[in-house]
């Protein structure tokens, strides 16, 4: 039975394995866009020291509507995304399903979101999604452009 589990895991596991934070260099940059009248900004520093540091800000009509501190760090051979919305205690999400310029971070025990997804669409576009861990369930999505202004 154990041999069968190992074989199935090898077949179903993604072919791309992240070596570290440097593999997520494609996230680095300043990304922004408008979502229903709320201006969103997300900025990520380039990988250094086994980490990427980021921040997110939402504004509407010139007023702050929300913010979040973010970090992705190498931890024991895996990548961990720490989300800290509105200054609350940070919550960890572990990297899963990496594929080229796309990565999911998962925390099945968290209320919402359970999954955070980033995907680089092209040189100037970054897609982000948070969801309940399913394709059709509760979710929010953003498509940001590089270096835009409100």
VENNOR-V453605 format. One record per pair of residues at least 12 apart in sequence whose ideal C-beta (glycine too) atoms are under 10 Angstrom apart, sorted by the first residue. I is the first residue (numbers start at 0). J is the second residue. If there is no record, write none. Layout:
# VENNOR-V453605
<<I:J> <I:J>>
This chain:
# VENNOR-V453605
<<12:96> <13:95> <13:96> <13:97> <13:98> <14:97> <14:98> <15:96> <15:97> <15:98> <15:99> <15:101> <15:102> <16:97> <17:73> <17:76> <17:77> <17:78> <17:94> <17:97> <17:98> <17:102> <18:73> <18:76> <18:78> <19:46> <19:49> <19:50> <19:71> <19:72> <19:73> <19:76> <19:77> <19:78> <20:45> <20:46> <20:47> <20:48> <20:49> <20:50> <20:51> <20:70> <20:71> <20:72> <20:73> <20:78> <21:45> <21:46> <21:47> <21:49> <21:51> <21:73> <22:46> <22:78> <22:94> <22:97> <22:99> <22:100> <22:102> <23:43> <23:45> <23:46> <23:51> <23:71> <23:78> <23:80> <23:94> <23:97> <23:100> <23:102> <23:117> <23:119> <24:43> <24:45> <24:46> <24:51> <24:100> <25:43> <25:99> <25:100> <25:101> <25:102> <25:117> <25:118> <25:119> <25:122> <25:125> <26:41> <26:43> <26:44> <26:45> <26:46> <26:51> <26:53> <26:69> <26:71> <26:100> <26:102> <26:117> <26:118> <26:119> <26:125> <26:127> <27:42> <27:43> <27:44> <27:45> <27:46> <27:47> <27:51> <27:52> <27:53> <28:41> <28:42> <28:43> <28:44> <28:45> <28:119> <28:123> <28:125> <28:143> <28:145> <28:146> <29:41> <29:42> <29:43> <29:143> <29:144> <29:145> <29:146> <29:147> <30:42> <30:43> <30:53> <30:55> <30:117> <30:123> <30:124> <30:125> <30:126> <30:127> <30:141> <30:142> <30:143> <30:144> <30:145> <30:146> <30:147> <31:56> <31:125> <31:141> <31:143> <31:144> <31:145> <31:146> <31:147> <31:148> <31:149> <32:124> <32:125> <32:127> <32:141> <32:142> <32:143> <32:144> <32:147> <32:149> <33:59> <33:141> <33:143> <33:144> <33:147> <33:149> <34:57> <34:139> <34:140> <34:141> <34:142> <34:143> <35:59> <36:59> <36:60> <37:57> <37:58> <37:59> <37:60> <37:64> <37:65> <37:141> <38:56> <38:57> <38:58> <38:59> <38:60> <38:61> <38:64> <38:147> <38:148> <38:149> <39:55> <39:56> <39:57> <39:58> <39:64> <39:65> <39:127> <39:141> <39:142> <39:143> <39:149> <40:54> <40:55> <40:56> <40:57> <40:58> <40:66> <40:143> <40:147> <40:148> <40:149> <41:53> <41:54> <41:55> <41:56> <41:57> <41:67> <41:69> <41:117> <41:125> <41:127> <41:141> <41:143> <42:54> <42:55> <42:56> <42:69> <43:55> <43:69> <43:70> <43:71> <43:117> <43:125> <44:70> <46:71> <46:73> <48:72> <48:73> <49:71> <49:72> <49:73> <49:74> <49:78> <50:70> <50:71> <50:72> <50:73> <50:74> <50:78> <50:79> <50:81> <51:69> <51:70> <51:71> <51:72> <51:78> <51:80> <52:68> <52:69> <52:70> <52:71> <52:72> <52:81> <53:67> <53:68> <53:69> <53:70> <53:71> <53:80> <53:81> <53:82> <54:66> <54:67> <54:68> <54:69> <54:70> <54:83> <55:67> <55:68> <55:69> <55:82> <55:83> <55:84> <55:127> <55:141> <58:149> <61:149> <65:84> <65:85> <66:83> <66:84> <66:85> <66:86> <67:82> <67:83> <67:84> <67:85> <67:86> <67:87> <68:81> <68:82> <68:83> <68:84> <68:85> <68:86> <68:87> <68:89> <69:81> <69:82> <69:83> <69:84> <69:89> <69:115> <70:82> <70:83> <70:89> <71:92> <71:94> <71:102> <71:104> <71:117> <72:91> <73:94> <74:91> <74:93> <74:94> <77:93> <77:94> <77:95> <78:92> <78:93> <78:94> <78:95> <78:97> <78:102> <78:104> <79:91> <79:92> <79:93> <79:94> <79:104> <79:106> <80:92> <80:93> <80:94> <80:102> <80:103> <80:104> <80:105> <80:106> <80:115> <80:117> <81:104> <82:104> <82:106> <82:109> <82:112> <82:115> <82:129> <90:106> <90:108> <90:109> <90:110> <90:112> <91:104> <91:106> <91:108> <91:109> <92:104> <92:105> <92:106> <92:107> <92:109> <92:112> <92:113> <92:114> <92:115> <92:129> <93:105> <93:106> <93:107> <94:115> <95:107> <95:114> <95:116> <96:114> <96:116> <98:118> <99:118> <99:119> <100:117> <100:118> <100:119> <100:120> <100:121> <100:125> <101:116> <101:117> <101:118> <101:119> <101:120> <101:126> <102:115> <102:116> <102:117> <102:118> <102:119> <103:115> <103:116> <103:117> <103:118> <103:128> <103:130> <103:132> <104:116> <104:117> <104:129> <105:132> <106:132> <107:132> <109:131> <109:132> <110:131> <111:129> <111:130> <111:131> <111:132> <111:136> <111:137> <111:138> <111:139> <112:128> <112:129> <112:130> <112:131> <112:132> <112:137> <112:138> <112:139> <113:129> <113:130> <113:131> <113:132> <113:133> <113:136> <113:137> <114:128> <114:129> <114:130> <114:131> <114:132> <114:133> <114:134> <114:138> <115:127> <115:128> <115:129> <115:130> <116:128> <116:129> <116:130> <116:138> <116:140> <118:142> <120:142> <120:143> <120:144> <121:145> <122:145> <123:143> <123:144> <123:145> <123:146> <123:147> <124:142> <124:143> <124:144> <124:145> <125:141> <125:142> <125:143> <125:144> <125:145> <126:140> <126:141> <126:142> <126:143> <127:139> <127:140> <127:141> <127:142> <127:143> <128:140> <128:141> <128:142> <129:141>>
